[in-house]
Amino acid sequence: MADTPTRPAAELTLRPLGFEHLAAVLDLGHRVYDTDAMPYTGWSLSAVAGHLDAPAPACLVLLDGDRVAGFVLGSLSFEQRADWGYLEWIAVDPDYQGRGVASRLVKECCARLAAAGAVCVVTDVERRNTASAELMRRNGFTEEATVSLFVHPLADAPAKATSRPRDASAPRRRLTRAAAERVR
């Protein structure tokens, strides 16, 4: 692997997510997120690639040369609200954490969603992910609703429900309509 990078986020190249970035984005997302902690923190190739057809360019990568230092996936519309943006997934390579990469991605994603007509941007953070929660607070997000994921192990299921395999093709979980109504 290359030497540890030293360039700050401002010197990295911001680009729209492209086909050429898919493998690196998926690899980074799977390295950074523990899908056993929360089953919806993983994505499939088709879920990420589906963002390439999005009308608003809010899916971005920050590049250090050809290396993906971080990415953000955003979309215009959340649940039944076409005027709300959704910051869906963000990850930063551990070698680049603490350099402003995540904040730059959040700000740019939100700016692009606003330019596309979003009146607000929604995101969700797993309760134990305190670093991401603090990132969102630093970038103007406030907690508006708490949604709990309830799990009911079935009698014939393995005893340890948190380690069950996840269908990688399943879509990422979104807040329920009822939770979105509480946010309004």
N, C-alpha and C positions, 0 to 999 in steps of 0.2 A: 504494500500500500504506500501511497505517497506520504511525504512528510506532513506533519500537522500544519494546516493552513494558518496564516496569520492575518489575512486580509479582512478588514471590517465589512459589514453588510453593505455599506454605501459603495464599496468598490466592486461588489459582485454584480453580474449581469442579470437583469430581470427580463424574462421571456415568457410569452404565453406557453402553456403546456402543449407539447407537440407529441406526435407518435414516437419520435426519437427519445423521449423522456420516460415513456411508460415503464420500461423494465426497472430503471433506476428509482422511479417514484414508488413502485410496488415494493421493491427491495427495501428502500428506506423506511417506508411505512411499517413493514413487517419487522424490521429491526428495532424500531423505536417504540412500537405499541405492543403491550402484552394482551393478546386477545383472550387469554384465560381470565383476566381481571374483568373484562367487560366484552361480551361477545360481539358487539357491533363495532369495535375499533379496528377491525380488519376489512379489507376491501378485496374484491376480485378484479381481474383484468378487465372484464366487461363493464364493471361499475365505474372504474377509473376512465376507461376509454370512452364511455358514454358521455363524459364531460367534454370531449373534443368537439361534439356537435352542438354544444350549448350556444345559444344566441349571444349571451353576454360573456366577454372574455375575462372572467374572474378566476380562472384556473391558471396558476402561475408557478414558475420555477425560478429559483435564484441559482445561478451557475458560477462556479469558479473554474473557468476554462470549460471543459466538458463535464465536470463533476457537478452533480446536483447537491447543493448545500442545503436546500430546503424547498418545500413546495406547499401550496395551498390550493384547495379545491373549493370553489364557491359557486353558487348558482342563484339565479334570479327566480324566486318563488319558494315559499315555505308553506307546506301543507296546503291550505286553501287560500293563502294570501299571495297573489301574484305580485303585490307591491312590497313584499318582504324579501330580503336577500338571506341566503343561508351559507354561512361559513361552515363547510361540511367536514373538512379534514385538513390538518396542517401537521407537518413534521419537519424537524431540522436535524441534520446529521450531527451526531454528538461532537464531532470535531469543530463544528461551527456554533454550537450553543454558547450563549452568553455574549454574543457579538452583535445583537440587534437583528439577526436574520428573521426570527419569528415576527417581531414587531413590524419590520419592513413589509413582510408578506401580508400580515393582518391589515395594515393601513392601506396597502395598494389594492387588496381584494375588496375592502369596504369602499374605497374611492371608486373603483370600477363598478361595483354594484349600485352605488348611489348614482353614478353617471348613466346607468342603464334604467334608472327609475325606482330603485328600492328606497323606501322611506325609513327603513331600519334594517339591521342585520341581526340574525339570530344564530347562536351556536350552542352546542352542548358540550359539557366537560364532565368526565367521570369524576365522581366525588373525591377519590383519593389522588387525583392528578392535580396536586396543588400548584405545580409549576405552570400548567396550562391555565388554571383558574386565575392565577396572578397575572399572567400574560394578558388575558382578556380584560381584567380590571385596569391594568396599565394602559390599555388601548381603548378605554371608554365603554366597555361592556359592564352591565350591572346584572346581578342575579335577580330574575323576575319570577321564576317558577322552579320548583324542584320536582322531578319525576323519578320515581323509584321503579327499578326493574324487579318484578317479583318472579321467582322461579319455583315451580312445584315439581319436585322429582317424582317420577312415576315409579310404581312398584317394581317394574322389570328393568328400570334404568340402573346404570352403575351407581354405587353408593356416593361417589364424589361427583356431584353434579357440575361443579365448576370446571372439571377437566374434560367434559364431553366434547367430542369433535364438532366443529362448526362447518356448515355447508358454505364453502367459499363463494358460491354463486348467489347466495342469499343477499338481498339488498340490505344496505345499512339501515339500522333503526332510526326512525325519526320520532320526534315528540308526538304524542297523541294529539288529536284535535282538541280534546278537553284541556290539555295542558296549554296548548297554544291560545285557547280562549282565555285562560287565566292570565296570560301574559298581556293580552290586549287590555 
